[in-house]
Amino acid sequence: MIDVLYFAWVRERIGFPKERVETTAATVADLVAELKAREPRYEAAFADLTALRVAVDQTLSTFDAPLAGVREVAFFPPMTGG
């Protein structure tokens, strides 16, 4: 089981901030594919991966990051400063 966290507009599209997911995904990209196949709201949230960032166990990562041993994956839009 992996905790999946959603922030900002990703959370708004999916409808909740966090869920526990049972997955056979090997990478973050595989997890996204599983989530997108669930319902249209996931498809909408993950439609443009270039507009998303991902953190694996609270470390900024990439979509090809492996999920073996991972406890948490978070999805969020890019941060801007100012």
QUIZI-V450103 format. One record per helix or strand of 3 or more residues. SS is the DSSP state (2 for helix, 1 for strand). FROM is the first residue (numbers start at 1). TO is the last residue. If there is no record, write none. Layout:
# QUIZI-V450103
[[SS & FROM & TO] [SS & FROM & TO]]
This chain:
# QUIZI-V450103
[[1 & 2 & 6] [2 & 9 & 14] [1 & 18 & 21] [2 & 28 & 36] [2 & 40 & 45] [2 & 49 & 51] [1 & 53 & 56] [1 & 59 & 61] [1 & 72 & 76]]
